[in-house]
Amino acid sequence: MNYLPDYFKKETIDGFEVSSLMKRCWAAQMEVLERFDEVCQKHSICYFLGYGTLLGAVRHGGFIPWDDDIDIWMLREDLDRLMKETGYDFAEKKLELVTPFSDGEYSNLAFRIINTRHSYCLTDDFLKKYWLFPFMAGLDIFPLDNVPRDENVLQNTKTLMVSANVLAQQWGNPEISMKEKIELYAQITGMLGVAQETEDKAANHLWRLTDRIGAMYCDDDADMVTIWYDYVANPNKLYRKEWFSEVSYLEFEGVEYPCPAGYKEALEVEFGKDYMIPKITHDTHAYPYYKRAHENMKHIFEAEGVKLPEIYESI
């Protein structure tokens, strides 16, 4: 990617002020996306721009002005291949694929490609590569899983998945007795016919089980796909499989990336029929996502009596 200096100037887009540092955040994330695309092309692995990134491609030709991350959708078979086949490729590019299977402390059903584990990084090589953006940049990857046609099977899957995921999230909650948590854990593993892990590894095991529950059904079982944790909150979040059977390439920040051929229908499911009308929202996390890391860097500089570089004084 190449950017002219003027790109990084503060700008008001669709009535929303995009800061200079956010522009650098976008540029850093585009570097990660470009490397991710290279790896996927090497292994013939299919992916799609998803959620707000897909909407941004369709409506803005790039980032939604008030968005600060990149979302990727992958059919389960492609995501499984990504996990099995690409570790060396990402390591070679100094990126990391983070999942509950690769990191015992990771607690999310969305997998991630990240460029650093540090709160911030000010090495010359890192800053040069990522357009002076010092914080973690990456992609969120969401699996599109088959949804069983049988309504009873569907409801049982939903119940089991919610039980495993809630217990994973609550495993460290001291207000719930360990005896109760272990009993629930035994019920879940018993229903799935899998062995239990030790108490210190149970939370991670539950995150992995939640992911695997969503992956249980093959193509012949289903006409629809979903991102399960969306579906359990909203049963209308279902996508027809044929929408993802072919790829349409749409421009995102000056580069064409793969999107589902049925992107219009998918966006209607996700955002409603009026998805082309801009609405300023920050639905999933505090904006910007690097706010805490910025505060940490500022605090450390102040504690050491060192002036924060002017470029990082404001988020």
N, C-alpha and C positions, 0 to 999 in steps of 0.2 A: 504494500500500500504506500502511496505517496500523497502527502498533504502540503499545500502551500501554507505559508505562515498565517495568512488571513483566516484560514479555516479555524484556527484555535482562538479567535477573538470571541468574546461574549456576544451572543446574538439572541434576539427575540424572534421565535418561530411560532406561528399560530397563537400569538398572544402569551407565549410562555418564554421566560428568560432562561436560556441555556448558558451556563457559566463556561468560562475558559477551561477550567479543570474537567468539567463534564465532557467537553469536546475531546480532551485528551483521554478520558475514560473510554469514550466511544472508539477512538482510534486504537487504543490498546486492545479492546475487545475484538475489533476487526482483525488485528494481527493474530489473535488466538483463533478466530473463525477461519482465517485463511490457512493456518497450519492444520486445523481440524479437517478442513475440506481436502487438503493434500493427502492426509492419511486415509480418509474415506475413499478418495479416488484410487489410491494405490491398492486398496483391498476390495474395491468394487462394493463398498458398503453404502447403502442408500440412507439418506436422512432428508429432513424437510425443515425449513424455517417454521416456527410454530408460535402460538400465542401472540403476544404483542409484537414480536419480531416479524411474523407473517403479516400482521395488520399494518405494521410500519412499511413493509415492502409494497403492499398494495396501495395504501393511502398516502404515504409520504415519500416512497422511493428510498427509504432508509429508516433510521431511528425515529420513533415517535418522540417529539420534543421533550416530553416529560417521562420518558422511559430511560432506564439506566443499565439494562442487561440484555443479553441475547438468549433466546429460547429456541431449543431444537426439539423436534418430534422425531422419534424413530420407531418403526415397527419392531416388535420384540425380537424377531429373528435377527435383524440387523444389529440391534443393541447387544444381543448375546455375542455376536461375532466381534463387535467392537471390543467387548471386554476380553475375549479370548485371544484376539489376533494382533492387537495394536499397541500393547504395553511398551515394547521396545521403540516403536516409531514415535510415540509421544515423549518418551524419555530422551530420545535423540534430539527432539525439538525443545527440550527443557520444559515440557508440559506434563501434567499428571491427570490421569483419569481417576477420579475419587468416587468410590462406591462403598456400600456397607460390606462388600466382599473384599475390598482392598484395604479398608481402614476400619479397625475395630471400634473406633470412636465416632465414626460418621453416622449421623442420625437424620437421614433425609431419604425420601423415596425418589427424588430427582437426583440423577447422577451429575457429576460436574467435571469439566475440563478446566484446570486452573494453571496459572503461570507462576505462582509462588504460594508458600505456606506462611510467609512472614506477614506481620501486620503492615509493614511497609518495607520497601527496598530502595536504597539510594545509590546502588553501585552504578558505575558509568555504563557498563554493558546493558544492564536491565533498563535503565532510563533511556538509553539510545534506542533500544529495540522497541520499547513501548511508549515512545513519544512523550517522555518525561512524566508519565503517569506512574506514581510510586507504589500504588496499592494493588492488591490482587485483582486480576481481570480474568474472566473466564466465560464459559457457556454452561447453561443449565440444560440437561438432556432428560426428556420425559418419554417413558415407554408407552407406546400404543399397543394395548393388549386385546386379544380376542375376548368377546363377550359371549358367553354361552346362550344359545337360543332358549333352552329350557328355563322357565321362570323360577321354578323351585331351586334348580342348581344355581341360578344367578343370585337369588336371595341368600342361599347358604354361603356362597362364596363371599358375598358382600359382608355378611355377619362375621364370618371367620376372619376376613381381612381387617375389619374394623377392630375386632377383639385383639388381634396380634399387634396392630399398630398402636392402639391406645395403651396396651400394656408396655410396649417398647418405650413409648413416651413417658410413661409413669413409673418405669422401673426404679428410677432414682428418687422417687417421691417418698420421703420419710413418713408421711401421713398414712400411707398404705403399708400394712404389715408385710414383712418378707414372707411370712407363712401364706398369706392370701395371694401374693404375687406368684409364689412358687406353685400353688395349687392351680391358678389360672394358666400358668405356663405349661403345667403337666397336661391340662385339658386340651390346650391348643396343639401341643406336639403329639398327644395321643390321637387326636382327630386326623392329623396329617400323617401319622405313622412314621414319625422321625424321632431320633434320639434327642434327649435334652443336652444342653451344654451346662457347664458349671455356672454357678451363680454369678461370677464376675463377667462371664461371657454371654449371659442370657439376653441382655438388652440388644446387643449386636445381632445375636441369633434371631431375635424377633423381627428386627428390621429386615434381615435377609429373608426370613420366612414370609413377611408381608410382600416383599417383591416377588418371591417365587409363587405365592398364591395367585397373584395377578397374571402370572405367565403360564398357568396350568393348561389352558385350552388351545387346541390346535386350529388351523384354518378351517378344517371341515366342520368344526363345532359352531362356527359363528358367521354372521353376516355383518356384524358391527365390531368396531374397536372403540376403546376408551382409554383414558388416563384414569386409573381406578380411583385415586384419591379425589379427583374431581367428581367422578360419578357417584361416590358414596355421599357426597354433599349435595349433588344435583343430578338426579337420574335422567335429566334431559341432555347431559353431556355425552352423547353417543355420536359416533361418526361412521358413515357407511364405508366399508372396506374399499369399494371401488374408487372412492375419492383419492385413495393413496396408491392405486394400482399403476398410475403413470405420474410422471414428473413434469411440472411446468417451471421454467426458469424465469424468475423475476429479479429486477434490479434492487439491490440493497446497498446503499452507500457507494454507488458507482460500479458494483460488481454483481454479476448474475449468479444467484444461488438457487438450489432446488427447493421447490414448494410443491405441495400436493396439487395434482391436476384439478381436484375439486375444492380449491382453496376458497372459492366464494361460498360454497355450502358450509365448509368447515368454519369459516368466519361468522356466518349467520348463527351457527350452533353456539359458538363461543361468545360472541358479542352482540348478537341480535341483528335483525334485518337492517338496522340503521348504522351498521358498523362504519360506514364511510363518514359519519358525522363526528368530528373530533370532540372528545370529552376528557378533560384533564382529571386523571385519577392516578393514585398510587396504591393499588389494591393489595399487593402481596407483601410489601416490606417498606420500611422507612426509606425515604428518598433524601439524599443519595445513599446507596447501599454502603458506601465507604465512609460514611459520616463518623462511625465509631473509630475506625482506623485513623482517620484524619485527626480526631481529638486526641488519640493516643500519641501520635507523632508530635502534635503540638505540645502536649504535656511533657514529653521526654525532652524536647528541645528547650522548653522553658526551664525544666529542672536542671539542665546542664548549662543554662545561661547562654545558649546559642540562639541567634536570631533565625527564625524559620525563613527559608527562601521565599521571596515575595510571590513566586508562582503558586505557592501552597498556602498562602495566608487565608484564602477564602475557598470554600467548597463550591 
